[in-house]
Amino acid sequence: MTPTLYITRNGLLEPLGQSQVLSYLRGLSLLYSVTLISFEKAADLADTAAMARVRADCRAHGIRWLPQRLHLRPRGIAPAWSMVLFLWLCLREVSGGRARLIHARSYIPAAVALLVNRLTGTPFIFDMRALWPDEMITAGRLRRGSRSHRAIVAAERACLRRAATVVCLTHAAVDHLRAVYPQHLAGQRIVVIPTCADLDRFVPAAVPVTEPRVYACLGSVLTGWFRIDWLAGFFAVVAARDPDARFHIVTRDDPAAVRAAFGTGSGLQQRLDIHPMPPERVHAALQRHSVNVMFYAGDEISERGRSPTRMAEGLGCGLPVVANAGVGDVAQIVTGHRVGVLATANTPEAMGKTLDALLDLWSDPDLARRCRAAAEEIFSLTNGTSAYADVYAGILDRENACKDIAK
């Protein structure tokens, strides 16, 4: 099988590493010889049982996993060291004949793959995920027009131009990129593959929850681009109107910091459960929920590239979505498939209308089936893996054709 290299700064032991890296690679490993380089947080590396499980999973699928420790400090030095280590590891794999193609997940790995491409000619996939520079601006971690911002944008532009194929999560992101970089993307292959879910695992509950209803949120809420104030506003309206409602936030964020955002009114705190959950148990949590609530910094440039994993997993379990517009392709999916409600503002009046619309939606006996059907059409892991396999095959076929011509 053709050797390929997958590189990511996300840890394989993190929920996203499980759902958005390893899930795809299990399928791709049937067609390609996969080496995976990931950067793991110290706390995850210390979890010997989890490490053993993931190592065994990789071995069972023929994936050669090279986990590295993620260093975040000292600031300035740690990222530079990670880049040097990343580059050295990739060059070692290429020179050893273990990588004819590099799949780079997000910007920093893509920058490394770009350097390897310039040094060795090895083609790479720029799997953008979200629009990272604008995400950093939305979160207040980067100032538009600053030296750092200009450097990141220059790297983005170079990666977009030099990549063998660009993968985006949303059609909204593609429209944005083609408008910003019309010359650099002229003739470039761009494929949209949204975040997918394992729909063999994320399935509707055998007995759906009816009462009390559980209003839930899955994933990080303290990123800076998640609107936790909207989540608190919606939960407060629900709590005031439904004394039996329960609230559940499944997150690895600090529970005390999350709880502090929800105030003390309407008895909400007493009915709010906040805790992390191992990736292998997330589907079981979703099956006990009634609705999947998520709000992002809609209408920001950064959000055009967002495809929430939590949406794919919730729809797979037959759960409707409460969200906001201006977030990737979310609004089009929610309205086009009638699988949720869009909140328009974070006011008691607007959130009250959102709740009314949700209650009306729940009266539709076909809702759970429609949610599941939307997940199967848009977010199927099988379809996503097949799309990546097509990208791999297309790049390698073109490389082989070029070599034949050169002969």
C-alpha positions, 0 to 999 in steps of 0.5 A: 500500500502507498505510504502516507503521513498524517500530521496534526497538533491535536492530540489523539486522546482528545475528543476531536482527535478521536472523532476527527482524526482517528475515525477517518484514518481507520478507514483510510488505513484499509487503502494506505499505509498510514503514519500518524504524528500527533501532539498530546497534552501532558495530562493525556500522556499521563493516562496510561490506560487511555494511551494503551487503548489508543495504541492498541486501536492504532495497531489493530488498524495498521496505523503507525502512531508517533505521539509527541508531547505538546509544549505550550511554554515558554511562550515563543520558544515552545511553538518554535521548537514544535515546528522544528520537531515537526519538520524533522519528523516529517523529513525523516519519514519522507527520506525513509520512504514512508510518505509519498503524500502528507495530509496536514490537519490545520495551519501549523501542520500545513506550514510544516508540510509546505516546507517539506514540499519545497525541500523534497517535492512531496505533495500535501493536502491542506486540510484547513478545518476552520479559518484559523487566523480569523478564529484567533481574532474573534477570540481576542488572541490575535490583532488584525493587521499585526505582524503575527497576523500578517505572517499567518496570512502569508503562510495561509496564502502560500499553503493554499497556492502550493497544496495539491488539494485544499479541503474545507469544512463548509461551502461558506468558507470556499466562497470566502476564500475564493473572494479573498484569494482569486488569483492564488486559488485559480485552478486550485482543487478545493473539496468540501468535507464537513466534520463527520460522525460515526453514525454506527455509534451515534444513533438514536436512543432505543427509548427517546427521552420525553420527560424531564427534557434535558437541554444539553451542550456538548464540547468546549464553551470557553474558546472565545468564539463560543457564545456562552452568554447566549447559552446562559440566556437560553438556559435561563429562559427555559429554566424560568418556564419549565421547572422540571427541565434539566441542563447538561454541559459535557465539556473538558473546560473548567466546570467552575469557570463554566458554571460562573457564566450561568448566574443564580436565577430561576433555580438553574444552577441546581439543575445544571450538570457540568462534567467531562466525559471520555470520547467513547461514552459521548454517544451514550450521553447524547442519547439521554438528551432532548436537544443539542444547543450551540451558539457561536460568534455568528457573522464573524468571518471566522465562523464561515469555516465552522462545521460543528462536530457536536451538530453531526453527532447530535443529529446522528442521535436524532436530536434537534439543534438550537443554534444561530445563523452566520456559522458555516453551513449550519443555518442552511442545514437547519432550515433546509432539513427542518432539524432545529431552530435558529435564535436571532438574539440574546434577549429574553424575548428572542430566546422565548421565541426560540423556545416556542419554536422548539416546542412546536418542532418537538410536536412533529413525530417525524423530527427524530427521523428527519434529524437522523436522515440529515446526518446520514446525508451530510455527516456520514463518516463513511461518506467522509472517509470515501471523499478523503480516499478520493482526494488521496487517489487523485493526488497520487494519480497525478503524481504518477502521471507526472513521473511517467511524462518525465520519463 
